[in-house]
Amino acid sequence: MRATLFTDGGARPTNPGHAGFSCVICDDDGETIHEEARYLGWRTNNEAEYMGLIVGIKLAADRGIKYLEIISDSQLVVNQITGNWMCKQDHLKHLLREAQALLKKNYGDNWHIQWTKRDGNKEADK
């Protein structure tokens, strides 16, 4: 089974601030399989973005998804996950490693991540 994972995270009213994330998993027909949103407490925007990705990967794996297409509006997360950018922030390094380990363990090479503008990520942004 193939699915698309839409992830988003944010912090308000400042960064760091009150943070939360959402993730939405959709099947090939665009039907929602699962939606999840959580408040994380006082975190940075990027921590929230990573938590949305990590939780989304776990939820997709629990549902037996065999190929995962990931859509995120965080250029930082997408470029760090793919190795295009180094992770220089100590508070993000463990989140990057966790996300990469989950992808490797559950999907091997059967995943793809892509960046989209915020308006291309409406599923998770709402």
All heavy atoms as an XYZ file, in Angstrom:
1004
protein
N       0.836     -1.184      0.000
C       0.000      0.000      0.000
C       0.878      1.242      0.000
O       1.845      1.328      0.727
C      -0.908     -0.020      1.232
C      -1.770      1.191      1.361
S      -2.831      1.040      2.821
C      -3.933      2.359      2.504
N       0.506      2.186     -0.816
C       1.193      3.470     -0.906
C       0.361      4.530     -0.193
O      -0.853      4.438     -0.178
C       1.372      3.890     -2.357
C       2.245      2.977     -3.176
C       2.253      3.390     -4.638
N       2.665      4.750     -4.837
C       3.900      5.136     -5.167
N       4.838      4.230     -5.330
N       4.198      6.402     -5.331
N       1.028      5.526      0.348
C       0.302      6.615      0.997
C       1.142      7.884      0.938
O       2.351      7.839      0.711
C      -0.029      6.264      2.436
N       0.462      9.001      1.157
C       1.114     10.301      1.238
C       0.941     10.827      2.651
O      -0.161     10.807      3.201
C       0.508     11.293      0.230
O       0.633     10.740     -1.086
C       1.219     12.634      0.283
N       2.045     11.287      3.217
C       2.059     11.885      4.541
C       2.291     13.385      4.391
O       3.302     13.801      3.846
C       3.174     11.262      5.385
C       3.528     11.948      6.703
C       2.351     11.919      7.667
C       4.768     11.304      7.310
N       1.333     14.172      4.857
C       1.466     15.624      4.893
C       1.792     16.012      6.330
O       1.099     15.582      7.257
C       0.156     16.302      4.474
C      -0.265     16.001      3.071
C      -1.081     14.912      2.792
C       0.147     16.805      2.015
C      -1.482     14.625      1.499
C      -0.241     16.522      0.717
C      -1.052     15.437      0.461
N       2.868     16.778      6.528
C       3.251     17.168      7.884
C       3.408     18.676      7.980
O       3.751     19.350      7.007
C       4.575     16.513      8.324
O       5.653     17.053      7.560
C       4.525     15.014      8.169
N       3.157     19.190      9.180
C       3.327     20.615      9.434
C       3.556     20.821     10.920
O       3.129     20.004     11.744
C       2.097     21.399      8.981
C       2.378     22.886      8.802
O       3.565     23.280      8.787
O       1.420     23.666      8.675
N       4.240     21.871     11.254
C       4.471     22.226     12.642
C       4.675     23.720     12.750
O       4.980     24.393     11.761
N       4.480     24.241     13.938
C       4.658     25.668     14.119
C       4.730     26.033     15.582
O       4.388     25.236     16.458
N       5.190     27.255     15.841
C       5.278     27.810     17.185
C       4.685     29.216     17.159
O       4.948     29.977     16.232
C       6.728     27.851     17.650
N       3.886     29.529     18.160
C       3.222     30.824     18.239
C       3.233     31.314     19.682
O       3.214     30.492     20.587
C       1.759     30.725     17.766
C       1.569     30.185     16.375
C       1.856     31.238     15.317
N       1.583     30.745     13.976
C       2.409     30.070     13.209
N       3.582     29.728     13.656
N       2.076     29.712     11.993
N       3.176     32.554     19.988
C       3.247     33.683     19.068
C       4.680     34.053     18.708
O       4.925     34.930     17.897
C       2.578     34.815     19.846
C       2.897     34.512     21.276
C       2.919     33.006     21.364
N       5.641     33.375     19.346
C       7.050     33.624     19.064
C       7.706     32.302     18.701
O       7.087     31.245     18.764
C       7.755     34.209     20.312
O       7.623     33.275     21.389
C       7.146     35.543     20.720
N       8.960     32.358     18.343
C       9.729     31.151     18.041
C      11.031     31.202     18.829
O      11.891     31.998     18.494
C      10.010     31.060     16.547
C      10.627     29.733     16.162
O      10.505     28.746     16.864
N      11.305     29.724     15.036
N      11.195     30.383     19.877
C      10.274     29.344     20.336
C       9.004     29.937     20.932
O       8.956     31.096     21.323
C      11.068     28.565     21.373
C      12.145     29.484     21.822
C      12.408     30.431     20.690
N       8.008     29.070     21.023
C       6.722     29.479     21.561
C       5.870     28.257     21.814
O       6.371     27.132     21.854
N       4.585     28.488     21.973
C       3.649     27.373     22.116
C       3.611     26.646     20.783
O       3.226     27.213     19.771
C       2.258     27.879     22.502
C       2.227     28.492     23.850
N       2.227     27.733     25.000
C       2.232     29.789     24.246
C       2.212     28.533     26.046
N       2.220     29.791     25.619
N       4.027     25.388     20.778
C       4.235     24.675     19.520
C       3.296     23.479     19.398
O       2.840     22.915     20.394
C       5.683     24.194     19.422
N       3.051     23.124     18.158
C       2.249     21.950     17.864
C       2.518     21.482     16.456
O       3.194     22.158     15.676
N       1.998     20.314     16.146
C       2.167     19.771     14.808
C       0.887     19.074     14.377
O       0.017     18.772     15.188
C       3.332     18.777     14.731
C       3.051     17.462     15.409
C       2.353     16.456     14.742
C       3.461     17.225     16.699
C       2.082     15.251     15.367
C       3.201     16.033     17.328
C       2.503     15.035     16.650
N       0.832     18.815     13.099
C      -0.223     17.963     12.558
C       0.384     17.091     11.472
O       1.393     17.439     10.858
C      -1.379     18.785     11.993
O      -0.958     19.496     10.860
N      -0.230     15.944     11.285
C       0.149     15.077     10.179
C      -1.120     14.405      9.674
O      -2.015     14.081     10.457
C       1.211     14.064     10.578
S       0.848     13.068     12.019
N      -1.176     14.258      8.368
C      -2.330     13.651      7.714
C      -1.807     12.602      6.747
O      -0.929     12.888      5.933
C      -3.168     14.706      6.957
C      -4.352     14.061      6.256
C      -3.631     15.809      7.899
N      -2.349     11.398      6.829
C      -1.973     10.313      5.922
C      -3.144     10.062      4.988
O      -4.272      9.860      5.441
C      -1.633      9.026      6.702
C      -0.503      9.299      7.701
C      -1.247      7.905      5.730
C      -0.269      8.176      8.692
N      -2.858     10.085      3.686
C      -3.886      9.866      2.664
C      -3.495      8.695      1.777
O      -2.315      8.504      1.484
C      -4.061     11.104      1.791
S      -4.639     12.559      2.694
N      -4.489      7.945      1.323
C      -4.221      6.839      0.399
C      -4.065      7.372     -1.021
O      -4.131      8.595     -1.253
C      -5.302      5.759      0.501
C      -6.685      6.226      0.066
O      -6.811      7.270     -0.631
O      -7.667      5.538      0.411
N      -3.853      6.474     -1.980
C      -3.635      6.885     -3.373
C      -4.816      7.616     -3.981
O      -4.667      8.361     -4.945
C      -3.301      5.663     -4.233
C      -1.836      5.277     -4.134
O      -1.030      6.107     -3.675
O      -1.508      4.145     -4.528
N      -6.011      7.404     -3.423
C      -7.206      8.088     -3.926
C      -7.422      9.432     -3.245
O      -8.419     10.109     -3.521
C      -8.438      7.205     -3.710
C      -8.371      5.916     -4.517
O      -7.847      5.953     -5.653
O      -8.827      4.877     -4.009
N      -6.516      9.810     -2.353
C      -6.640     11.080     -1.654
C      -7.546     11.032     -0.440
O      -7.811     12.059      0.189
N      -8.006      9.836     -0.093
C      -8.857      9.680      1.086
C      -7.993      9.666      2.347
O      -6.952      9.016      2.388
C      -9.663      8.385      1.002
C     -10.643      8.344     -0.155
C     -11.729      9.399     -0.046
O     -12.236      9.625      1.083
O     -12.064     10.012     -1.071
N      -8.438     10.371      3.362
C      -7.700     10.438      4.612
C      -7.769      9.112      5.362
O      -8.856      8.591      5.607
C      -8.246     11.572      5.500
O      -8.087     12.813      4.801
C      -7.509     11.636      6.832
N      -6.602      8.585      5.686
C      -6.486      7.363      6.479
C      -6.406      7.713      7.959
O      -6.985      7.048      8.805
C      -5.235      6.561      6.066
C      -5.340      6.122      4.615
C      -5.015      5.374      6.994
C      -4.045      5.520      4.076
N      -5.646      8.776      8.260
C      -5.453      9.166      9.656
C      -5.071     10.635      9.729
O      -4.325     11.128      8.882
C      -4.365      8.316     10.305
C      -4.228      8.569     11.769
N      -5.000      7.917     12.693
C      -3.429      9.406     12.466
C      -4.677      8.338     13.904
N      -3.722      9.244     13.794
N      -5.562     11.313     10.754
C      -5.174     12.690     11.066
C      -4.734     12.734     12.524
O      -5.339     12.074     13.375
C      -6.353     13.646     10.901
C      -6.817     13.844      9.480
C      -7.996     14.798      9.393
O      -8.981     14.595     10.133
O      -7.907     15.744      8.601
N      -3.707     13.511     12.777
C      -3.192     13.632     14.145
C      -2.703     15.065     14.330
O      -2.058     15.633     13.449
C      -2.021     12.659     14.337
C      -1.490     12.577     15.718
C      -2.190     11.514     16.557
O      -2.875     10.631     16.000
O      -2.035     11.581     17.776
N      -3.009     15.647     15.477
C      -2.499     16.971     15.842
C      -2.208     16.950     17.329
O      -2.979     16.371     18.109
C      -3.506     18.055     15.504
N      -1.088     17.558     17.705
C      -0.702     17.561     19.118
C      -0.063     18.885     19.510
O       0.684     19.479     18.729
C       0.307     16.454     19.420
C      -0.235     15.067     19.268
C       0.776     14.053     19.737
N       0.416     12.733     19.256
C       1.236     11.712     19.249
N       2.474     11.846     19.683
N       0.846     10.534     18.794
N      -0.328     19.274     20.725
C       0.355     20.400     21.341
C       1.636     19.872     21.973
O       1.625     18.834     22.637
C      -0.543     21.049     22.400
C       0.135     22.136     23.184
C       0.473     23.340     22.580
C       0.444     21.961     24.530
C       1.093     24.355     23.295
C       1.069     22.964     25.262
C       1.391     24.152     24.633
O       2.020     25.146     25.337
N       2.736     20.567     21.777
C       4.045     20.102     22.258
C       4.601     20.909     23.423
O       5.664     20.574     23.937
C       5.064     20.147     21.112
C       4.773     19.244     19.927
C       5.717     19.576     18.777
C       4.903     17.791     20.330
N       3.928     21.971     23.806
C       4.489     22.841     24.830
C       5.401     23.882     24.191
O       5.235     24.252     23.036
N       6.377     24.322     24.938
C       7.283     25.395     24.494
C       8.416     24.798     23.676
O       9.324     24.171     24.222
C       7.819     26.129     25.707
C       8.403     27.463     25.391
C       9.724     27.748     25.227
C       7.707     28.681     25.213
N       9.894     29.070     24.942
C       8.661     29.671     24.926
C       6.360     29.043     25.235
C       8.314     31.001     24.698
C       6.025     30.363     25.014
C       6.991     31.322     24.750
N       8.354     24.952     22.375
C       9.360     24.402     21.454
C       9.583     25.383     20.309
O       8.842     26.334     20.126
C       8.891     23.077     20.842
C       8.524     22.001     21.828
C       9.746     21.178     22.220
N       9.434     20.193     23.221
C       9.066     18.944     22.996
N       8.953     18.504     21.765
N       8.817     18.129     23.997
N      10.568     25.079     19.490
C      10.799     25.878     18.292
C       9.930     25.369     17.146
O       9.439     24.231     17.168
C      12.271     25.832     17.834
O      12.570     24.513     17.368
C      13.220     26.244     18.948
N       9.777     26.199     16.155
C       9.046     25.832     14.952
C       9.648     24.581     14.309
O       8.928     23.656     13.920
C       9.084     27.009     13.973
C       8.371     26.720     12.690
O       7.174     26.470     12.683
N       9.105     26.741     11.592
N      10.970     24.532     14.214
C      11.619     23.391     13.563
C      11.472     22.107     14.366
O      11.336     21.024     13.791
C      13.090     23.707     13.286
C      13.243     24.769     12.225
O      12.439     24.859     11.306
N      14.256     25.600     12.356
N      11.492     22.194     15.683
C      11.230     21.008     16.495
C       9.827     20.479     16.214
O       9.619     19.271     16.089
C      11.369     21.329     17.985
C      12.795     21.517     18.447
C      12.858     21.992     19.878
O      12.356     23.100     20.177
O      13.424     21.241     20.709
N       8.867     21.382     16.114
C       7.487     20.979     15.817
C       7.390     20.341     14.433
O       6.683     19.342     14.253
C       6.554     22.186     15.919
N       8.091     20.886     13.461
C       8.092     20.304     12.115
C       8.637     18.878     12.156
O       8.063     17.964     11.556
C       8.930     21.155     11.159
C       8.391     22.535     10.881
C       7.295     22.592      9.838
O       6.843     21.533      9.338
O       6.878     23.715      9.512
N       9.735     18.679     12.864
C      10.316     17.336     12.970
C       9.383     16.372     13.705
O       9.254     15.210     13.316
C      11.671     17.373     13.680
C      12.835     17.442     12.726
C      13.615     18.578     12.625
C      13.147     16.359     11.903
C      14.680     18.647     11.745
C      14.216     16.418     11.022
C      14.977     17.565     10.946
O      16.025     17.616     10.065
N       8.735     16.836     14.759
C       7.831     15.953     15.498
C       6.651     15.516     14.638
O       6.207     14.366     14.717
C       7.352     16.637     16.781
C       8.430     16.776     17.830
S       9.200     15.208     18.302
C       7.806     14.289     18.932
N       6.145     16.406     13.801
C       5.082     16.019     12.869
C       5.540     14.926     11.923
O       4.808     13.970     11.646
N       6.765     15.043     11.444
C       7.324     14.029     10.557
C       7.517     12.699     11.285
O       7.100     11.643     10.789
C       8.658     14.513      9.986
C       9.428     13.506      9.133
C       8.633     13.105      7.898
C      10.787     14.096      8.745
N       8.113     12.741     12.459
C       8.397     11.513     13.217
C       7.114     10.766     13.569
O       6.999      9.562     13.337
C       9.229     11.851     14.476
C      10.652     12.243     14.071
C       9.237     10.699     15.460
C      11.457     12.910     15.164
N       6.149     11.476     14.093
C       4.879     10.837     14.458
C       4.184     10.308     13.210
O       3.640      9.201     13.204
C       3.981     11.800     15.259
C       2.583     11.226     15.433
C       4.613     12.100     16.613
N       4.217     11.068     12.132
C       3.597     10.625     10.883
C       4.222      9.356     10.331
O       3.508      8.456      9.857
N       5.536      9.259     10.380
C       6.221      8.046      9.915
C       5.782      6.849     10.754
O       5.483      5.778     10.215
C       7.756      8.213      9.973
C       8.229      9.275      8.986
C       8.447      6.880      9.694
C       9.665      9.721      9.198
N       5.750      7.026     12.080
C       5.332      5.935     12.965
C       3.899      5.502     12.675
O       3.597      4.299     12.608
C       5.462      6.355     14.425
C       6.893      6.497     14.903
C       6.926      7.004     16.338
C       8.339      7.176     16.849
N       8.378      7.701     18.225
N       3.007      6.463     12.513
C       1.600      6.145     12.248
C       1.441      5.417     10.913
O       0.663      4.465     10.805
C       0.760      7.419     12.261
C       0.576      8.080     13.624
C       0.003      9.477     13.464
C      -0.309      7.229     14.515
N       2.166      5.858      9.894
C       2.088      5.201      8.585
C       2.611      3.770      8.670
O       2.003      2.844      8.129
C       2.868      6.002      7.547
N       3.718      3.580      9.359
C       4.281      2.233      9.508
C       3.315      1.326     10.264
O       3.131      0.157      9.892
C       5.628      2.303     10.233
N       2.667      1.860     11.298
C       1.696      1.073     12.070
C       0.503      0.637     11.223
O      -0.151     -0.346     11.548
C       1.185      1.876     13.270
C       2.221      2.050     14.365
O       3.265      1.355     14.328
O       1.987      2.896     15.252
N       0.239      1.368     10.161
C      -0.885      1.046      9.286
C      -0.481      0.171      8.095
O      -1.258     -0.074      7.195
C      -1.555      2.330      8.813
C      -2.454      2.876      9.902
C      -2.713      4.344      9.791
N      -3.570      4.776     10.884
C      -3.186      4.895     12.161
N      -1.955      4.592     12.510
N      -4.016      5.305     13.097
N       0.760     -0.286      8.091
C       1.209     -1.198      7.054
C       1.528     -0.550      5.726
O       1.605     -1.227      4.700
N       1.756      0.752      5.730
C       2.116      1.459      4.497
C       3.478      0.942      4.035
O       4.418      0.876      4.822
C       2.175      2.985      4.731
C       0.866      3.516      5.329
C       2.563      3.718      3.461
C      -0.366      3.286      4.530
N       3.592      0.606      2.749
C       4.839      0.048      2.211
C       5.677      1.074      1.448
O       6.880      0.906      1.300
C       4.532     -1.131      1.279
C       3.795     -2.263      1.969
C       4.611     -2.856      3.087
C       3.886     -4.013      3.738
N       4.319     -4.260      5.092
N       5.021      2.120      0.913
C       5.737      3.208      0.228
C       5.151      4.513      0.735
O       3.932      4.695      0.717
C       5.606      3.131     -1.288
C       6.416      4.218     -1.965
C       7.733      3.986     -2.333
C       5.876      5.475     -2.181
C       8.493      4.989     -2.916
C       6.625      6.490     -2.762
C       7.935      6.237     -3.127
O       8.694      7.230     -3.687
N       6.010      5.415      1.175
C       5.551      6.653      1.778
C       6.075      7.865      1.016
O       7.287      8.050      0.889
C       6.004      6.719      3.242
C       5.406      7.812      4.099
C       3.889      7.672      4.193
C       6.017      7.772      5.499
N       5.157      8.663      0.514
C       5.465      9.958     -0.097
C       5.225     10.997      0.984
O       4.132     11.059      1.559
C       4.552     10.209     -1.291
C       4.755     11.531     -1.978
C       6.030     11.600     -2.797
O       6.501     10.534     -3.264
O       6.549     12.709     -2.987
N       6.237     11.803      1.285
C       6.141     12.787      2.362
C       6.138     14.185      1.769
O       7.000     14.516      0.950
C       7.321     12.645      3.346
C       7.373     11.225      3.915
C       7.217     13.685      4.460
C       8.700     10.882      4.569
N       5.174     14.992      2.207
C       5.061     16.375      1.758
C       5.206     17.277      2.976
O       4.485     17.121      3.958
C       3.686     16.651      1.093
C       3.374     15.625      0.003
C       3.617     18.089      0.586
C       4.273     15.681     -1.194
N       6.137     18.222      2.907
C       6.372     19.145      4.013
C       6.621     20.537      3.457
O       7.225     20.689      2.399
C       7.592     18.696      4.825
O       7.942     19.666      5.790
N       6.181     21.553      4.201
C       6.472     22.924      3.789
C       7.686     23.488      4.537
O       7.936     24.679      4.509
C       5.248     23.829      3.942
C       4.714     23.894      5.358
O       5.415     23.483      6.294
O       3.579     24.370      5.527
N       8.457     22.612      5.174
C       9.676     23.019      5.861
C      10.886     22.700      4.989
O      11.293     21.540      4.868
C       9.816     22.297      7.205
O      11.100     22.548      7.754
N      11.473     23.731      4.393
C      12.675     23.515      3.586
C      13.793     22.930      4.431
O      14.549     22.085      3.966
C      13.137     24.825      2.956
C      12.275     25.273      1.802
C      12.842     26.517      1.147
O      13.309     27.444      1.813
N      12.786     26.539     -0.163
N      13.901     23.371      5.683
C      14.961     22.880      6.551
C      14.827     21.375      6.757
O      15.789     20.632      6.555
C      14.914     23.601      7.902
C      15.994     23.137      8.867
C      16.832     24.310      9.330
C      15.375     22.427     10.049
N      13.646     20.900      7.139
C      13.456     19.470      7.391
C      13.710     18.661      6.122
O      14.437     17.667      6.146
C      12.045     19.192      7.960
C      11.733     17.707      7.955
C      11.927     19.759      9.370
N      13.132     19.065      5.019
C      13.299     18.317      3.765
C      14.770     18.242      3.380
O      15.273     17.161      3.051
C      12.455     18.941      2.631
C      12.808     18.329      1.286
C      10.963     18.778      2.934
N      15.472     19.348      3.442
C      16.877     19.349      3.018
C      17.803     18.658      4.007
O      18.825     18.108      3.606
C      17.333     20.778      2.737
C      16.841     21.255      1.392
O      17.245     20.730      0.363
N      15.932     22.216      1.399
N      17.449     18.647      5.286
C      18.266     17.903      6.235
C      18.002     16.403      6.121
O      18.936     15.605      6.180
C      18.017     18.394      7.659
C      18.639     19.753      7.915
C      18.428     20.262      9.321
O      17.615     19.743     10.083
N      19.149     21.313      9.664
N      16.756     16.000      5.946
C      16.422     14.575      5.813
C      17.118     13.982      4.585
O      17.621     12.859      4.625
C      14.891     14.373      5.713
C      14.230     14.617      7.063
C      14.537     12.990      5.179
C      14.510     13.573      8.121
N      17.165     14.716      3.497
C      17.774     14.209      2.268
C      19.299     14.334      2.268
O      19.959     13.811      1.375
C      17.225     14.957      1.040
O      17.484     16.366      1.187
C      15.735     14.711      0.860
N      19.842     15.031      3.257
C      21.295     15.200      3.325
C      21.822     16.360      2.507
O      23.035     16.543      2.408
N      20.933     17.163      1.947
C      21.377     18.325      1.177
C      21.914     19.436      2.070
O      22.751     20.219      1.633
C      20.238     18.867      0.322
C      19.866     17.916     -0.791
O      20.692     17.167     -1.293
N      18.600     17.913     -1.168
N      21.398     19.519      3.280
C      21.861     20.506      4.256
C      22.338     19.783      5.509
O      21.743     18.786      5.912
C      20.751     21.461      4.664
C      20.245     22.381      3.604
C      20.673     22.488      2.306
C      19.172     23.314      3.744
N      19.930     23.432      1.639
C      19.005     23.959      2.503
C      18.348     23.654      4.800
C      18.049     24.932      2.292
C      17.384     24.634      4.586
C      17.247     25.268      3.359
N      23.385     20.307      6.121
C      23.847     19.784      7.404
C      22.933     20.294      8.510
O      22.356     21.367      8.396
C      25.269     20.271      7.690
C      26.324     19.625      6.835
S      27.972     20.250      7.218
C      28.040     20.103      8.982
N      22.839     19.543      9.573
C      22.095     19.969     10.759
C      23.105     20.548     11.739
O      23.924     19.819     12.301
C      21.337     18.802     11.381
S      20.347     19.295     12.799
N      23.062     21.850     11.935
C      24.019     22.519     12.810
C      23.446     22.810     14.194
O      24.183     23.136     15.102
C      24.469     23.829     12.161
C      25.181     23.625     10.836
C      25.553     24.943     10.205
C      26.177     24.725      8.836
N      26.462     25.996      8.163
N      22.127     22.679     14.348
C      21.474     23.001     15.604
C      21.443     21.760     16.499
O      20.810     20.767     16.159
C      20.044     23.500     15.373
C      19.950     24.712     14.471
C      19.884     24.348     12.986
O      19.914     23.192     12.609
N      19.827     25.375     12.159
N      22.097     21.846     17.642
C      22.179     20.697     18.546
C      20.808     20.186     18.964
O      20.609     18.983     19.100
C      23.001     21.043     19.789
C      24.490     21.158     19.484
O      24.940     20.551     18.482
O      25.190     21.856     20.232
N      19.852     21.093     19.165
C      18.526     20.659     19.629
C      17.722     19.943     18.544
O      16.683     19.355     18.837
C      17.735     21.849     20.190
C      17.300     22.842     19.165
N      18.159     23.747     18.578
C      16.095     23.063     18.618
C      17.504     24.482     17.713
N      16.244     24.097     17.715
N      18.209     19.937     17.305
C      17.518     19.248     16.212
C      18.209     17.952     15.786
O      17.586     17.103     15.149
C      17.399     20.161     14.983
C      16.574     21.426     15.144
C      16.577     22.218     13.841
C      15.158     21.109     15.581
N      19.464     17.793     16.142
C      20.238     16.640     15.651
C      19.602     15.303     16.032
O      19.535     14.396     15.204
C      21.682     16.710     16.148
C      22.485     17.773     15.438
C      23.908     17.840     15.941
C      24.659     18.948     15.222
N      26.033     19.080     15.697
N      19.134     15.173     17.264
C      18.530     13.893     17.671
C      17.212     13.647     16.936
O      16.870     12.507     16.635
C      18.347     13.828     19.191
C      17.223     14.647     19.726
N      17.313     16.002     19.909
C      15.979     14.289     20.095
C      16.166     16.448     20.380
N      15.328     15.440     20.500
N      16.477     14.710     16.607
C      15.226     14.557     15.860
C      15.510     14.133     14.418
O      14.810     13.265     13.873
C      14.420     15.850     15.898
C      13.938     16.286     17.279
C      13.342     17.683     17.226
C      12.944     15.280     17.844
N      16.528     14.709     13.820
C      16.938     14.312     12.468
C      17.344     12.841     12.452
O      16.886     12.067     11.594
C      18.096     15.187     11.987
C      18.797     14.749     10.694
C      17.834     14.713      9.518
C      19.984     15.657     10.409
N      18.178     12.434     13.397
C      18.612     11.033     13.456
C      17.433     10.089     13.660
O      17.367      9.022     13.045
C      19.654     10.843     14.562
C      21.018     11.405     14.220
C      22.076     10.973     15.219
N      21.802     11.413     16.573
C      22.245     12.547     17.117
N      23.007     13.365     16.402
N      21.965     12.858     18.363
N      16.499     10.475     14.522
C      15.331      9.621     14.768
C      14.481      9.470     13.508
O      14.061      8.362     13.158
C      14.486     10.182     15.906
C      13.301      9.297     16.236
C      12.468      9.780     17.405
O      12.814     10.789     18.054
O      11.440      9.139     17.675
N      14.228     10.568     12.821
C      13.427     10.510     11.591
C      14.121      9.655     10.529
O      13.479      8.815      9.884
C      13.168     11.919     11.062
N      15.417      9.843     10.347
C      16.148      9.050      9.355
C      16.156      7.571      9.721
O      15.998      6.716      8.851
C      17.576      9.576      9.206
C      17.637     10.907      8.500
C      19.030     11.507      8.479
O      19.800     11.374      9.450
N      19.362     12.179      7.398
N      16.320      7.256     10.997
C      16.322      5.853     11.434
C      14.953      5.213     11.215
O      14.871      4.053     10.776
C      16.726      5.765     12.907
N      13.887      5.939     11.494
C      12.535      5.413     11.268
C      12.283      5.152      9.788
O      11.688      4.129      9.422
C      11.487      6.383     11.811
C      11.328      6.415     13.319
C      10.511      7.631     13.743
C      10.688      5.124     13.809
N      12.728      6.068      8.942
C      12.558      5.869      7.500
C      13.330      4.646      7.034
O      12.807      3.818      6.280
C      12.991      7.119      6.733
C      12.029      8.291      6.824
C      12.677      9.560      6.304
C      10.736      7.989      6.070
N      14.568      4.516      7.476
C      15.389      3.373      7.065
C      14.788      2.060      7.551
O      14.669      1.098      6.793
C      16.812      3.534      7.600
C      17.738      2.429      7.171
C      19.154      2.674      7.656
C      20.064      1.558      7.169
N      21.438      1.769      7.605
N      14.393      2.011      8.821
C      13.850      0.799      9.417
C      12.535      0.367      8.754
O      12.336     -0.808      8.460
C      13.613      1.023     10.905
C      12.906     -0.124     11.601
C      12.587      0.232     13.041
C      11.703     -0.830     13.663
N      11.185     -0.418     14.949
N      11.644      1.317      8.538
C      10.302      0.991      8.060
C      10.142      1.012      6.547
O       9.235      0.362      6.022
C       9.278      1.947      8.680
C       9.149      1.741     10.165
O       8.697      0.699     10.614
N       9.570      2.731     10.945
N      11.015      1.753      5.849
C      10.807      1.932      4.415
C      12.018      1.665      3.538
O      11.869      1.564      2.327
C      10.263      3.346      4.146
C       8.921      3.520      4.801
C       8.787      4.210      5.983
C       7.796      2.916      4.261
C       7.560      4.317      6.614
C       6.569      3.014      4.879
C       6.460      3.722      6.049
O       5.249      3.812      6.668
N      13.203      1.557      4.112
C      14.385      1.354      3.276
C      14.480      2.466      2.245
O      14.579      3.635      2.594
N      14.407      2.096      0.986
C      14.416      3.082     -0.103
C      13.012      3.401     -0.604
O      12.855      4.108     -1.598
C      15.248      2.557     -1.280
C      16.723      2.464     -0.947
O      17.197      3.254     -0.098
O      17.408      1.600     -1.529
N      11.989      2.897      0.063
C      10.610      3.043     -0.410
C       9.918      4.269      0.181
O       8.815      4.186      0.735
C       9.806      1.780     -0.090
C      10.312      0.601     -0.860
O      10.683      0.719     -2.017
N      10.362     -0.546     -0.205
N      10.577      5.398      0.055
C       9.997      6.651      0.511
C      10.594      7.791     -0.307
O      11.653      7.657     -0.920
C      10.248      6.885      2.004
C      11.697      7.014      2.371
C      12.571      6.000      2.601
C      12.446      8.228      2.503
N      13.817      6.504      2.887
C      13.758      7.861      2.841
C      12.129      9.576      2.392
C      14.767      8.808      3.051
C      13.126     10.516      2.598
C      14.425     10.130      2.930
N       9.897      8.904     -0.291
C      10.361     10.113     -0.961
C       9.814     11.300     -0.181
O       8.695     11.260      0.317
C       9.848     10.156     -2.407
C      10.244     11.397     -3.120
N       9.389     12.456     -3.285
C      11.410     11.759     -3.704
C      10.019     13.416     -3.945
N      11.244     13.024     -4.206
N      10.628     12.325     -0.048
C      10.180     13.539      0.627
C      10.326     14.712     -0.321
O      11.299     14.787     -1.081
C      10.964     13.781      1.947
C      10.326     14.909      2.758
C      12.432     13.992      1.689
C      10.851     15.023      4.188
N       9.335     15.583     -0.289
C       9.426     16.771     -1.142
C       8.888     17.985     -0.410
O       7.993     17.882      0.431
C       8.716     16.574     -2.472
C       7.238     16.771     -2.461
C       6.642     16.624     -3.845
O       7.016     15.732     -4.601
N       5.712     17.473     -4.176
N       9.477     19.108     -0.739
C       9.051     20.381     -0.183
C       7.934     20.942     -1.033
O       7.903     20.764     -2.255
C      10.230     21.360     -0.159
C       9.809     22.734      0.281
C       9.612     23.148      1.564
C       9.524     23.847     -0.560
N       9.213     24.461      1.570
C       9.152     24.914      0.278
C       9.535     24.049     -1.933
C       8.802     26.177     -0.213
C       9.184     25.296     -2.423
C       8.826     26.340     -1.566
N       7.010     21.622     -0.383
C       5.954     22.336     -1.073
C       5.759     23.679     -0.384
O       6.100     23.842      0.790
C       4.625     21.545     -1.073
O       3.684     22.217     -1.912
C       4.050     21.402      0.326
N       5.227     24.628     -1.113
C       4.848     25.889     -0.484
C       3.714     25.617      0.490
O       3.029     24.607      0.393
C       4.392     26.892     -1.548
C       5.493     27.336     -2.467
C       4.959     28.326     -3.471
C       6.048     28.756     -4.430
N       5.557     29.672     -5.450
N       3.521     26.528      1.409
C       2.478     26.346      2.425
C       1.116     26.051      1.799
O       0.375     25.213      2.306
C       2.393     27.580      3.313
C       1.257     27.460      4.330
C       1.243     28.581      5.294
N       2.208     28.266      6.336
C       2.589     29.118      7.260
N       2.129     30.316      7.296
N       3.453     28.749      8.171
N       0.775     26.700      0.707
C      -0.549     26.469      0.112
C      -0.660     25.085     -0.551
O      -1.754     24.620     -0.857
C      -0.948     27.574     -0.860
C      -0.022     27.696     -2.069
O       0.991     26.969     -2.137
O      -0.312     28.535     -2.949
N       0.465     24.381     -0.722
C       0.448     23.015     -1.218
C       0.365     21.985     -0.112
O       0.381     20.790     -0.369
N       0.263     22.469      1.131
C       0.242     21.583      2.284
C      -1.005     21.831      3.131
O      -0.990     21.775      4.338
C       1.504     21.803      3.131
C       1.787     20.673      4.079
O       1.299     19.571      3.903
N       2.558     20.953      5.099
N      -2.107     22.097      2.469
C      -3.348     22.448      3.164
C      -3.875     21.336      4.056
O      -4.516     21.608      5.071
C      -4.416     22.872      2.151
C      -4.067     24.185      1.490
C      -5.106     24.612      0.505
C      -4.653     25.922     -0.132
N      -5.529     26.435     -1.114
N      -3.614     20.089      3.705
C      -4.096     18.966      4.513
C      -3.570     19.068      5.942
O      -4.322     18.929      6.898
C      -3.691     17.622      3.898
C      -4.436     17.265      2.634
C      -3.868     17.959      1.407
O      -2.889     18.733      1.505
O      -4.437     17.749      0.327
N      -2.278     19.303      6.091
C      -1.677     19.373      7.426
C      -1.775     20.771      8.033
O      -1.785     20.908      9.249
C      -0.218     18.931      7.373
N      -1.863     21.786      7.198
C      -1.872     23.160      7.686
C      -3.167     23.534      8.397
O      -3.183     24.386      9.265
C      -1.614     24.123      6.524
C      -1.240     25.508      6.995
O      -0.462     25.623      7.970
O      -1.723     26.488      6.403
N      -4.252     22.844      8.042
C      -5.532     23.222      8.668
C      -5.556     22.810     10.121
O      -6.163     23.346     10.962
C      -6.715     22.634      7.929
C      -6.750     21.141      7.848
C      -7.932     20.685      7.021
C      -7.827     19.201      6.757
N      -8.833     18.670      5.937
